[in-house]
Amino acid sequence: MIRMYRSFDPAAPQVRPGESEHLLDVDDPWYGDMEGFKLCLAEIEAGADGVVEFVRAELDRSATRSA
């Protein structure tokens, strides 16, 4: 399964099936200023808890299947 990183952020835009996922892109601050890096960090931090929850749930599900 492949998911856009920001789909784990509950405040990120919701993308319906078939719609472009560009709204879930993590902003690339490389050619910008410090504000771009701050925005990028905020997007990453906003999705981090969701990623951890997802991984834990997958590991629990995997452990349940193999038990």
BELTATA-V808528 format. One line per field, one symbol per residue. phi: phi as a letter, one per 30 degrees, with the letter a starting at -180 (. if undefined). burial: 1 if it has 16 or more other C-alpha atoms within 10 Angstrom, else 0. A space follows every 50 residues. Layout:
phi=???
burial=???
This chain:
phi=.cbdedddddcdedcdejdddddcdddcdecccddddddeddddddcddd ddddddddddddddddd
burial=00001111100000000000100101000000000010010011011101 10000000000000000
